[in-house]
Amino acid sequence: MSAEFDIAETLDVKGESCPMPVVKTKGAIDGLAAGDILEVLATDSGSMSDIDGWASGTDGVELVEQEERGDVYKHYVRKME
């Protein structure tokens, strides 16, 4: 898969471990407008399930796509409301 999105903001949480990628993703998404997409760059492999679980259980956000590029995990989260 290759992400082709209009990215509103990129959040770099490389080198951070659980729970910081999710905590910082939530903080960044709160500052975006409805419809904006946040790109999250992480090196914690657990961020794949952590951000998926957070987005699934959080109203107003949608996990659009995740991909693994070498040792970097990319997450694309859309603010819905």
PDB file of N, CA, C and O in Angstrom:
ATOM      1  N   MET A   1       0.846  -1.188   0.000  1.00  0.00           N
ATOM      2  CA  MET A   1       0.000   0.000   0.000  1.00  0.00           C
ATOM      3  C   MET A   1       0.882   1.239   0.000  1.00  0.00           C
ATOM      4  O   MET A   1       1.970   1.254   0.576  1.00  0.00           O
ATOM      5  N   SER A   2       0.399   2.244  -0.642  1.00  0.00           N
ATOM      6  CA  SER A   2       1.108   3.513  -0.676  1.00  0.00           C
ATOM      7  C   SER A   2       0.120   4.623  -0.363  1.00  0.00           C
ATOM      8  O   SER A   2      -0.904   4.774  -1.029  1.00  0.00           O
ATOM      9  N   ALA A   3       0.442   5.382   0.643  1.00  0.00           N
ATOM     10  CA  ALA A   3      -0.473   6.428   1.084  1.00  0.00           C
ATOM     11  C   ALA A   3      -0.336   7.660   0.194  1.00  0.00           C
ATOM     12  O   ALA A   3       0.760   8.188   0.006  1.00  0.00           O
ATOM     13  N   GLU A   4      -1.441   8.095  -0.336  1.00  0.00           N
ATOM     14  CA  GLU A   4      -1.498   9.314  -1.142  1.00  0.00           C
ATOM     15  C   GLU A   4      -2.609  10.175  -0.565  1.00  0.00           C
ATOM     16  O   GLU A   4      -3.739  10.161  -1.054  1.00  0.00           O
ATOM     17  N   PHE A   5      -2.279  10.916   0.470  1.00  0.00           N
ATOM     18  CA  PHE A   5      -3.267  11.725   1.159  1.00  0.00           C
ATOM     19  C   PHE A   5      -2.816  13.177   1.188  1.00  0.00           C
ATOM     20  O   PHE A   5      -1.631  13.475   1.041  1.00  0.00           O
ATOM     21  N   ASP A   6      -3.766  14.067   1.377  1.00  0.00           N
ATOM     22  CA  ASP A   6      -3.465  15.470   1.596  1.00  0.00           C
ATOM     23  C   ASP A   6      -3.213  15.625   3.100  1.00  0.00           C
ATOM     24  O   ASP A   6      -4.148  15.768   3.888  1.00  0.00           O
ATOM     25  N   ILE A   7      -1.954  15.594   3.474  1.00  0.00           N
ATOM     26  CA  ILE A   7      -1.559  15.589   4.878  1.00  0.00           C
ATOM     27  C   ILE A   7      -1.619  17.010   5.440  1.00  0.00           C
ATOM     28  O   ILE A   7      -0.992  17.924   4.904  1.00  0.00           O
ATOM     29  N   ALA A   8      -2.376  17.187   6.519  1.00  0.00           N
ATOM     30  CA  ALA A   8      -2.469  18.501   7.156  1.00  0.00           C
ATOM     31  C   ALA A   8      -1.276  18.744   8.074  1.00  0.00           C
ATOM     32  O   ALA A   8      -0.802  19.873   8.204  1.00  0.00           O
ATOM     33  N   GLU A   9      -0.792  17.672   8.713  1.00  0.00           N
ATOM     34  CA  GLU A   9       0.300  17.808   9.674  1.00  0.00           C
ATOM     35  C   GLU A   9       0.997  16.465   9.812  1.00  0.00           C
ATOM     36  O   GLU A   9       0.374  15.412   9.675  1.00  0.00           O
ATOM     37  N   THR A  10       2.305  16.510  10.085  1.00  0.00           N
ATOM     38  CA  THR A  10       3.069  15.288  10.354  1.00  0.00           C
ATOM     39  C   THR A  10       3.559  15.341  11.790  1.00  0.00           C
ATOM     40  O   THR A  10       4.113  16.344  12.239  1.00  0.00           O
ATOM     41  N   LEU A  11       3.343  14.240  12.501  1.00  0.00           N
ATOM     42  CA  LEU A  11       3.777  14.102  13.892  1.00  0.00           C
ATOM     43  C   LEU A  11       4.878  13.056  13.926  1.00  0.00           C
ATOM     44  O   LEU A  11       4.659  11.908  13.539  1.00  0.00           O
ATOM     45  N   ASP A  12       6.067  13.447  14.388  1.00  0.00           N
ATOM     46  CA  ASP A  12       7.206  12.542  14.464  1.00  0.00           C
ATOM     47  C   ASP A  12       7.361  12.064  15.905  1.00  0.00           C
ATOM     48  O   ASP A  12       7.766  12.826  16.782  1.00  0.00           O
ATOM     49  N   VAL A  13       7.034  10.790  16.140  1.00  0.00           N
ATOM     50  CA  VAL A  13       7.199  10.206  17.474  1.00  0.00           C
ATOM     51  C   VAL A  13       8.217   9.061  17.416  1.00  0.00           C
ATOM     52  O   VAL A  13       8.171   8.136  18.227  1.00  0.00           O
ATOM     53  N   LYS A  14       9.134   9.136  16.448  1.00  0.00           N
ATOM     54  CA  LYS A  14      10.164   8.106  16.340  1.00  0.00           C
ATOM     55  C   LYS A  14      11.014   8.109  17.610  1.00  0.00           C
ATOM     56  O   LYS A  14      11.382   9.164  18.125  1.00  0.00           O
ATOM     57  N   GLY A  15      11.314   6.916  18.099  1.00  0.00           N
ATOM     58  CA  GLY A  15      12.106   6.779  19.311  1.00  0.00           C
ATOM     59  C   GLY A  15      11.280   6.764  20.581  1.00  0.00           C
ATOM     60  O   GLY A  15      11.815   6.520  21.663  1.00  0.00           O
ATOM     61  N   GLU A  16       9.992   7.019  20.471  1.00  0.00           N
ATOM     62  CA  GLU A  16       9.095   7.025  21.638  1.00  0.00           C
ATOM     63  C   GLU A  16       8.405   5.671  21.738  1.00  0.00           C
ATOM     64  O   GLU A  16       8.091   5.046  20.725  1.00  0.00           O
ATOM     65  N   SER A  17       8.173   5.227  22.965  1.00  0.00           N
ATOM     66  CA  SER A  17       7.486   3.952  23.155  1.00  0.00           C
ATOM     67  C   SER A  17       6.149   4.184  23.842  1.00  0.00           C
ATOM     68  O   SER A  17       5.861   5.275  24.335  1.00  0.00           O
ATOM     69  N   CYS A  18       5.343   3.132  23.860  1.00  0.00           N
ATOM     70  CA  CYS A  18       4.011   3.169  24.436  1.00  0.00           C
ATOM     71  C   CYS A  18       4.050   3.777  25.838  1.00  0.00           C
ATOM     72  O   CYS A  18       4.907   3.410  26.640  1.00  0.00           O
ATOM     73  N   PRO A  19       3.155   4.681  26.139  1.00  0.00           N
ATOM     74  CA  PRO A  19       1.961   5.085  25.386  1.00  0.00           C
ATOM     75  C   PRO A  19       2.136   6.386  24.615  1.00  0.00           C
ATOM     76  O   PRO A  19       1.156   6.923  24.099  1.00  0.00           O
ATOM     77  N   MET A  20       3.356   6.909  24.523  1.00  0.00           N
ATOM     78  CA  MET A  20       3.551   8.257  23.976  1.00  0.00           C
ATOM     79  C   MET A  20       3.077   8.440  22.534  1.00  0.00           C
ATOM     80  O   MET A  20       2.518   9.496  22.237  1.00  0.00           O
ATOM     81  N   PRO A  21       3.261   7.479  21.614  1.00  0.00           N
ATOM     82  CA  PRO A  21       2.720   7.710  20.267  1.00  0.00           C
ATOM     83  C   PRO A  21       1.212   7.985  20.272  1.00  0.00           C
ATOM     84  O   PRO A  21       0.741   8.855  19.539  1.00  0.00           O
ATOM     85  N   VAL A  22       0.461   7.259  21.082  1.00  0.00           N
ATOM     86  CA  VAL A  22      -0.988   7.477  21.145  1.00  0.00           C
ATOM     87  C   VAL A  22      -1.298   8.802  21.841  1.00  0.00           C
ATOM     88  O   VAL A  22      -2.154   9.557  21.380  1.00  0.00           O
ATOM     89  N   VAL A  23      -0.615   9.086  22.939  1.00  0.00           N
ATOM     90  CA  VAL A  23      -0.851  10.328  23.685  1.00  0.00           C
ATOM     91  C   VAL A  23      -0.586  11.536  22.789  1.00  0.00           C
ATOM     92  O   VAL A  23      -1.381  12.475  22.753  1.00  0.00           O
ATOM     93  N   LYS A  24       0.525  11.509  22.073  1.00  0.00           N
ATOM     94  CA  LYS A  24       0.878  12.644  21.211  1.00  0.00           C
ATOM     95  C   LYS A  24      -0.018  12.712  19.976  1.00  0.00           C
ATOM     96  O   LYS A  24      -0.308  13.801  19.481  1.00  0.00           O
ATOM     97  N   THR A  25      -0.459  11.554  19.477  1.00  0.00           N
ATOM     98  CA  THR A  25      -1.391  11.549  18.346  1.00  0.00           C
ATOM     99  C   THR A  25      -2.701  12.214  18.751  1.00  0.00           C
ATOM    100  O   THR A  25      -3.243  13.035  18.011  1.00  0.00           O
ATOM    101  N   LYS A  26      -3.205  11.857  19.927  1.00  0.00           N
ATOM    102  CA  LYS A  26      -4.445  12.470  20.407  1.00  0.00           C
ATOM    103  C   LYS A  26      -4.295  13.978  20.530  1.00  0.00           C
ATOM    104  O   LYS A  26      -5.179  14.727  20.114  1.00  0.00           O
ATOM    105  N   GLY A  27      -3.185  14.427  21.096  1.00  0.00           N
ATOM    106  CA  GLY A  27      -2.945  15.864  21.243  1.00  0.00           C
ATOM    107  C   GLY A  27      -2.873  16.577  19.907  1.00  0.00           C
ATOM    108  O   GLY A  27      -3.395  17.682  19.761  1.00  0.00           O
ATOM    109  N   ALA A  28      -2.233  15.956  18.935  1.00  0.00           N
ATOM    110  CA  ALA A  28      -2.096  16.583  17.618  1.00  0.00           C
ATOM    111  C   ALA A  28      -3.424  16.605  16.874  1.00  0.00           C
ATOM    112  O   ALA A  28      -3.747  17.595  16.218  1.00  0.00           O
ATOM    113  N   ILE A  29      -4.195  15.529  16.968  1.00  0.00           N
ATOM    114  CA  ILE A  29      -5.473  15.456  16.243  1.00  0.00           C
ATOM    115  C   ILE A  29      -6.461  16.467  16.808  1.00  0.00           C
ATOM    116  O   ILE A  29      -7.292  17.002  16.074  1.00  0.00           O
ATOM    117  N   ASP A  30      -6.376  16.732  18.107  1.00  0.00           N
ATOM    118  CA  ASP A  30      -7.273  17.707  18.728  1.00  0.00           C
ATOM    119  C   ASP A  30      -7.103  19.098  18.127  1.00  0.00           C
ATOM    120  O   ASP A  30      -8.046  19.890  18.128  1.00  0.00           O
ATOM    121  N   GLY A  31      -5.918  19.403  17.616  1.00  0.00           N
ATOM    122  CA  GLY A  31      -5.646  20.721  17.059  1.00  0.00           C
ATOM    123  C   GLY A  31      -5.981  20.863  15.585  1.00  0.00           C
ATOM    124  O   GLY A  31      -5.798  21.935  15.009  1.00  0.00           O
ATOM    125  N   LEU A  32      -6.471  19.795  14.969  1.00  0.00           N
ATOM    126  CA  LEU A  32      -6.771  19.840  13.536  1.00  0.00           C
ATOM    127  C   LEU A  32      -8.243  20.149  13.278  1.00  0.00           C
ATOM    128  O   LEU A  32      -9.086  20.027  14.167  1.00  0.00           O
ATOM    129  N   ALA A  33      -8.527  20.547  12.058  1.00  0.00           N
ATOM    130  CA  ALA A  33      -9.912  20.808  11.643  1.00  0.00           C
ATOM    131  C   ALA A  33     -10.540  19.515  11.133  1.00  0.00           C
ATOM    132  O   ALA A  33      -9.833  18.590  10.732  1.00  0.00           O
ATOM    133  N   ALA A  34     -11.856  19.456  11.151  1.00  0.00           N
ATOM    134  CA  ALA A  34     -12.579  18.291  10.645  1.00  0.00           C
ATOM    135  C   ALA A  34     -12.168  18.001   9.207  1.00  0.00           C
ATOM    136  O   ALA A  34     -12.116  18.904   8.373  1.00  0.00           O
ATOM    137  N   GLY A  35     -11.879  16.740   8.927  1.00  0.00           N
ATOM    138  CA  GLY A  35     -11.474  16.323   7.594  1.00  0.00           C
ATOM    139  C   GLY A  35      -9.977  16.287   7.392  1.00  0.00           C
ATOM    140  O   GLY A  35      -9.499  15.677   6.435  1.00  0.00           O
ATOM    141  N   ASP A  36      -9.215  16.935   8.280  1.00  0.00           N
ATOM    142  CA  ASP A  36      -7.752  16.944   8.166  1.00  0.00           C
ATOM    143  C   ASP A  36      -7.185  15.568   8.470  1.00  0.00           C
ATOM    144  O   ASP A  36      -7.742  14.811   9.265  1.00  0.00           O
ATOM    145  N   ILE A  37      -6.065  15.256   7.822  1.00  0.00           N
ATOM    146  CA  ILE A  37      -5.377  13.990   8.050  1.00  0.00           C
ATOM    147  C   ILE A  37      -4.030  14.254   8.699  1.00  0.00           C
ATOM    148  O   ILE A  37      -3.249  15.089   8.243  1.00  0.00           O
ATOM    149  N   LEU A  38      -3.779  13.517   9.777  1.00  0.00           N
ATOM    150  CA  LEU A  38      -2.520  13.576  10.510  1.00  0.00           C
ATOM    151  C   LEU A  38      -1.685  12.367  10.116  1.00  0.00           C
ATOM    152  O   LEU A  38      -2.153  11.231  10.184  1.00  0.00           O
ATOM    153  N   GLU A  39      -0.447  12.619   9.704  1.00  0.00           N
ATOM    154  CA  GLU A  39       0.506  11.543   9.443  1.00  0.00           C
ATOM    155  C   GLU A  39       1.359  11.375  10.697  1.00  0.00           C
ATOM    156  O   GLU A  39       1.947  12.340  11.186  1.00  0.00           O
ATOM    157  N   VAL A  40       1.425  10.151  11.216  1.00  0.00           N
ATOM    158  CA  VAL A  40       2.207   9.865  12.415  1.00  0.00           C
ATOM    159  C   VAL A  40       3.347   8.932  12.015  1.00  0.00           C
ATOM    160  O   VAL A  40       3.117   7.881  11.416  1.00  0.00           O
ATOM    161  N   LEU A  41       4.580   9.323  12.350  1.00  0.00           N
ATOM    162  CA  LEU A  41       5.766   8.514  12.061  1.00  0.00           C
ATOM    163  C   LEU A  41       6.293   7.958  13.373  1.00  0.00           C
ATOM    164  O   LEU A  41       6.649   8.718  14.274  1.00  0.00           O
ATOM    165  N   ALA A  42       6.346   6.623  13.488  1.00  0.00           N
ATOM    166  CA  ALA A  42       6.762   5.985  14.733  1.00  0.00           C
ATOM    167  C   ALA A  42       7.766   4.872  14.440  1.00  0.00           C
ATOM    168  O   ALA A  42       7.809   4.342  13.329  1.00  0.00           O
ATOM    169  N   THR A  43       8.571   4.523  15.441  1.00  0.00           N
ATOM    170  CA  THR A  43       9.493   3.401  15.324  1.00  0.00           C
ATOM    171  C   THR A  43       9.100   2.264  16.259  1.00  0.00           C
ATOM    172  O   THR A  43       9.701   1.192  16.207  1.00  0.00           O
ATOM    173  N   ASP A  44       8.114   2.477  17.102  1.00  0.00           N
ATOM    174  CA  ASP A  44       7.621   1.460  18.026  1.00  0.00           C
ATOM    175  C   ASP A  44       6.664   0.544  17.277  1.00  0.00           C
ATOM    176  O   ASP A  44       5.603   0.990  16.842  1.00  0.00           O
ATOM    177  N   SER A  45       7.022  -0.742  17.114  1.00  0.00           N
ATOM    178  CA  SER A  45       6.157  -1.657  16.371  1.00  0.00           C
ATOM    179  C   SER A  45       4.793  -1.803  17.029  1.00  0.00           C
ATOM    180  O   SER A  45       3.809  -2.095  16.351  1.00  0.00           O
ATOM    181  N   GLY A  46       4.722  -1.605  18.326  1.00  0.00           N
ATOM    182  CA  GLY A  46       3.452  -1.671  19.041  1.00  0.00           C
ATOM    183  C   GLY A  46       2.504  -0.557  18.656  1.00  0.00           C
ATOM    184  O   GLY A  46       1.306  -0.641  18.927  1.00  0.00           O
ATOM    185  N   SER A  47       3.026   0.492  18.025  1.00  0.00           N
ATOM    186  CA  SER A  47       2.159   1.609  17.620  1.00  0.00           C
ATOM    187  C   SER A  47       1.134   1.162  16.585  1.00  0.00           C
ATOM    188  O   SER A  47       0.078   1.783  16.459  1.00  0.00           O
ATOM    189  N   MET A  48       1.425   0.094  15.842  1.00  0.00           N
ATOM    190  CA  MET A  48       0.468  -0.398  14.842  1.00  0.00           C
ATOM    191  C   MET A  48      -0.840  -0.802  15.524  1.00  0.00           C
ATOM    192  O   MET A  48      -1.916  -0.383  15.096  1.00  0.00           O
ATOM    193  N   SER A  49      -0.755  -1.603  16.567  1.00  0.00           N
ATOM    194  CA  SER A  49      -1.970  -2.027  17.261  1.00  0.00           C
ATOM    195  C   SER A  49      -2.479  -0.948  18.206  1.00  0.00           C
ATOM    196  O   SER A  49      -3.688  -0.801  18.384  1.00  0.00           O
ATOM    197  N   ASP A  50      -1.565  -0.187  18.819  1.00  0.00           N
ATOM    198  CA  ASP A  50      -1.977   0.843  19.775  1.00  0.00           C
ATOM    199  C   ASP A  50      -2.801   1.936  19.107  1.00  0.00           C
ATOM    200  O   ASP A  50      -3.863   2.302  19.611  1.00  0.00           O
ATOM    201  N   ILE A  51      -2.331   2.460  17.986  1.00  0.00           N
ATOM    202  CA  ILE A  51      -3.048   3.548  17.312  1.00  0.00           C
ATOM    203  C   ILE A  51      -4.328   3.016  16.671  1.00  0.00           C
ATOM    204  O   ILE A  51      -5.341   3.714  16.636  1.00  0.00           O
ATOM    205  N   ASP A  52      -4.287   1.787  16.165  1.00  0.00           N
ATOM    206  CA  ASP A  52      -5.499   1.165  15.620  1.00  0.00           C
ATOM    207  C   ASP A  52      -6.556   1.041  16.715  1.00  0.00           C
ATOM    208  O   ASP A  52      -7.713   1.405  16.507  1.00  0.00           O
ATOM    209  N   GLY A  53      -6.164   0.534  17.862  1.00  0.00           N
ATOM    210  CA  GLY A  53      -7.108   0.371  18.973  1.00  0.00           C
ATOM    211  C   GLY A  53      -7.643   1.691  19.473  1.00  0.00           C
ATOM    212  O   GLY A  53      -8.830   1.813  19.773  1.00  0.00           O
ATOM    213  N   TRP A  54      -6.762   2.693  19.566  1.00  0.00           N
ATOM    214  CA  TRP A  54      -7.193   4.021  20.020  1.00  0.00           C
ATOM    215  C   TRP A  54      -8.208   4.608  19.046  1.00  0.00           C
ATOM    216  O   TRP A  54      -9.249   5.117  19.462  1.00  0.00           O
ATOM    217  N   ALA A  55      -7.907   4.538  17.741  1.00  0.00           N
ATOM    218  CA  ALA A  55      -8.802   5.118  16.736  1.00  0.00           C
ATOM    219  C   ALA A  55     -10.144   4.379  16.712  1.00  0.00           C
ATOM    220  O   ALA A  55     -11.193   5.004  16.557  1.00  0.00           O
ATOM    221  N   SER A  56     -10.111   3.060  16.864  1.00  0.00           N
ATOM    222  CA  SER A  56     -11.349   2.276  16.859  1.00  0.00           C
ATOM    223  C   SER A  56     -12.257   2.632  18.027  1.00  0.00           C
ATOM    224  O   SER A  56     -13.481   2.600  17.903  1.00  0.00           O
ATOM    225  N   GLY A  57     -11.659   2.969  19.154  1.00  0.00           N
ATOM    226  CA  GLY A  57     -12.432   3.267  20.346  1.00  0.00           C
ATOM    227  C   GLY A  57     -12.668   4.741  20.610  1.00  0.00           C
ATOM    228  O   GLY A  57     -13.199   5.107  21.659  1.00  0.00           O
ATOM    229  N   THR A  58     -12.281   5.591  19.669  1.00  0.00           N
ATOM    230  CA  THR A  58     -12.391   7.036  19.860  1.00  0.00           C
ATOM    231  C   THR A  58     -13.349   7.633  18.842  1.00  0.00           C
ATOM    232  O   THR A  58     -13.141   7.508  17.635  1.00  0.00           O
ATOM    233  N   ASP A  59     -14.393   8.280  19.329  1.00  0.00           N
ATOM    234  CA  ASP A  59     -15.322   8.970  18.436  1.00  0.00           C
ATOM    235  C   ASP A  59     -14.623  10.154  17.787  1.00  0.00           C
ATOM    236  O   ASP A  59     -13.823  10.838  18.425  1.00  0.00           O
ATOM    237  N   GLY A  60     -14.924  10.391  16.528  1.00  0.00           N
ATOM    238  CA  GLY A  60     -14.428  11.585  15.845  1.00  0.00           C
ATOM    239  C   GLY A  60     -13.093  11.411  15.145  1.00  0.00           C
ATOM    240  O   GLY A  60     -12.557  12.374  14.598  1.00  0.00           O
ATOM    241  N   VAL A  61     -12.543  10.198  15.152  1.00  0.00           N
ATOM    242  CA  VAL A  61     -11.313   9.938  14.407  1.00  0.00           C
ATOM    243  C   VAL A  61     -11.465   8.660  13.604  1.00  0.00           C
ATOM    244  O   VAL A  61     -12.225   7.764  13.973  1.00  0.00           O
ATOM    245  N   GLU A  62     -10.734   8.587  12.502  1.00  0.00           N
ATOM    246  CA  GLU A  62     -10.744   7.404  11.641  1.00  0.00           C
ATOM    247  C   GLU A  62      -9.316   7.079  11.255  1.00  0.00           C
ATOM    248  O   GLU A  62      -8.592   7.941  10.759  1.00  0.00           O
ATOM    249  N   LEU A  63      -8.906   5.841  11.480  1.00  0.00           N
ATOM    250  CA  LEU A  63      -7.604   5.384  11.013  1.00  0.00           C
ATOM    251  C   LEU A  63      -7.765   5.040   9.534  1.00  0.00           C
ATOM    252  O   LEU A  63      -8.430   4.065   9.184  1.00  0.00           O
ATOM    253  N   VAL A  64      -7.154   5.845   8.676  1.00  0.00           N
ATOM    254  CA  VAL A  64      -7.323   5.696   7.237  1.00  0.00           C
ATOM    255  C   VAL A  64      -6.422   4.593   6.696  1.00  0.00           C
ATOM    256  O   VAL A  64      -6.851   3.777   5.880  1.00  0.00           O
ATOM    257  N   GLU A  65      -5.174   4.572   7.152  1.00  0.00           N
ATOM    258  CA  GLU A  65      -4.216   3.592   6.650  1.00  0.00           C
ATOM    259  C   GLU A  65      -3.025   3.510   7.587  1.00  0.00           C
ATOM    260  O   GLU A  65      -2.707   4.464   8.297  1.00  0.00           O
ATOM    261  N   GLN A  66      -2.370   2.352   7.579  1.00  0.00           N
ATOM    262  CA  GLN A  66      -1.098   2.163   8.271  1.00  0.00           C
ATOM    263  C   GLN A  66      -0.171   1.452   7.306  1.00  0.00           C
ATOM    264  O   GLN A  66      -0.612   0.633   6.500  1.00  0.00           O
ATOM    265  N   GLU A  67       1.108   1.762   7.389  1.00  0.00           N
ATOM    266  CA  GLU A  67       2.077   1.059   6.561  1.00  0.00           C
ATOM    267  C   GLU A  67       3.408   0.983   7.286  1.00  0.00           C
ATOM    268  O   GLU A  67       3.725   1.816   8.136  1.00  0.00           O
ATOM    269  N   GLU A  68       4.172  -0.028   6.933  1.00  0.00           N
ATOM    270  CA  GLU A  68       5.501  -0.217   7.516  1.00  0.00           C
ATOM    271  C   GLU A  68       6.519   0.031   6.426  1.00  0.00           C
ATOM    272  O   GLU A  68       6.475  -0.596   5.368  1.00  0.00           O
ATOM    273  N   ARG A  69       7.435   0.944   6.684  1.00  0.00           N
ATOM    274  CA  ARG A  69       8.503   1.266   5.740  1.00  0.00           C
ATOM    275  C   ARG A  69       9.829   1.059   6.459  1.00  0.00           C
ATOM    276  O   ARG A  69      10.319   1.958   7.141  1.00  0.00           O
ATOM    277  N   GLY A  70      10.403  -0.121   6.306  1.00  0.00           N
ATOM    278  CA  GLY A  70      11.642  -0.423   7.018  1.00  0.00           C
ATOM    279  C   GLY A  70      11.368  -0.449   8.509  1.00  0.00           C
ATOM    280  O   GLY A  70      10.562  -1.249   8.984  1.00  0.00           O
ATOM    281  N   ASP A  71      12.036   0.426   9.246  1.00  0.00           N
ATOM    282  CA  ASP A  71      11.826   0.472  10.697  1.00  0.00           C
ATOM    283  C   ASP A  71      10.921   1.623  11.108  1.00  0.00           C
ATOM    284  O   ASP A  71      10.850   1.966  12.288  1.00  0.00           O
ATOM    285  N   VAL A  72      10.225   2.225  10.139  1.00  0.00           N
ATOM    286  CA  VAL A  72       9.302   3.320  10.441  1.00  0.00           C
ATOM    287  C   VAL A  72       7.872   2.867  10.133  1.00  0.00           C
ATOM    288  O   VAL A  72       7.584   2.314   9.072  1.00  0.00           O
ATOM    289  N   TYR A  73       6.999   3.120  11.093  1.00  0.00           N
ATOM    290  CA  TYR A  73       5.583   2.788  10.956  1.00  0.00           C
ATOM    291  C   TYR A  73       4.834   4.093  10.716  1.00  0.00           C
ATOM    292  O   TYR A  73       4.946   5.043  11.490  1.00  0.00           O
ATOM    293  N   LYS A  74       4.067   4.119   9.629  1.00  0.00           N
ATOM    294  CA  LYS A  74       3.322   5.327   9.274  1.00  0.00           C
ATOM    295  C   LYS A  74       1.836   5.081   9.510  1.00  0.00           C
ATOM    296  O   LYS A  74       1.282   4.055   9.114  1.00  0.00           O
ATOM    297  N   HIS A  75       1.218   6.044  10.160  1.00  0.00           N
ATOM    298  CA  HIS A  75      -0.205   5.971  10.477  1.00  0.00           C
ATOM    299  C   HIS A  75      -0.863   7.229   9.920  1.00  0.00           C
ATOM    300  O   HIS A  75      -0.315   8.325  10.039  1.00  0.00           O
ATOM    301  N   TYR A  76      -2.027   7.073   9.317  1.00  0.00           N
ATOM    302  CA  TYR A  76      -2.771   8.201   8.762  1.00  0.00           C
ATOM    303  C   TYR A  76      -4.122   8.245   9.439  1.00  0.00           C
ATOM    304  O   TYR A  76      -4.950   7.351   9.262  1.00  0.00           O
ATOM    305  N   VAL A  77      -4.340   9.295  10.218  1.00  0.00           N
ATOM    306  CA  VAL A  77      -5.550   9.428  11.022  1.00  0.00           C
ATOM    307  C   VAL A  77      -6.314  10.675  10.583  1.00  0.00           C
ATOM    308  O   VAL A  77      -5.750  11.766  10.512  1.00  0.00           O
ATOM    309  N   ARG A  78      -7.605  10.501  10.289  1.00  0.00           N
ATOM    310  CA  ARG A  78      -8.454  11.623   9.875  1.00  0.00           C
ATOM    311  C   ARG A  78      -9.317  12.074  11.042  1.00  0.00           C
ATOM    312  O   ARG A  78      -9.922  11.255  11.733  1.00  0.00           O
ATOM    313  N   LYS A  79      -9.369  13.391  11.257  1.00  0.00           N
ATOM    314  CA  LYS A  79     -10.284  13.954  12.251  1.00  0.00           C
ATOM    315  C   LYS A  79     -11.643  14.081  11.580  1.00  0.00           C
ATOM    316  O   LYS A  79     -11.772  14.703  10.525  1.00  0.00           O
ATOM    317  N   MET A  80     -12.643  13.491  12.194  1.00  0.00           N
ATOM    318  CA  MET A  80     -13.973  13.441  11.584  1.00  0.00           C
ATOM    319  C   MET A  80     -14.889  14.580  11.999  1.00  0.00           C
ATOM    320  O   MET A  80     -15.767  14.972  11.230  1.00  0.00           O
ATOM    321  N   GLU A  81     -14.706  15.115  13.190  1.00  0.00           N
ATOM    322  CA  GLU A  81     -15.629  16.162  13.643  1.00  0.00           C
ATOM    323  C   GLU A  81     -14.893  17.262  14.349  1.00  0.00           C
ATOM    324  O   GLU A  81     -15.509  18.228  14.799  1.00  0.00           O
TER     325      GLU A  81
END
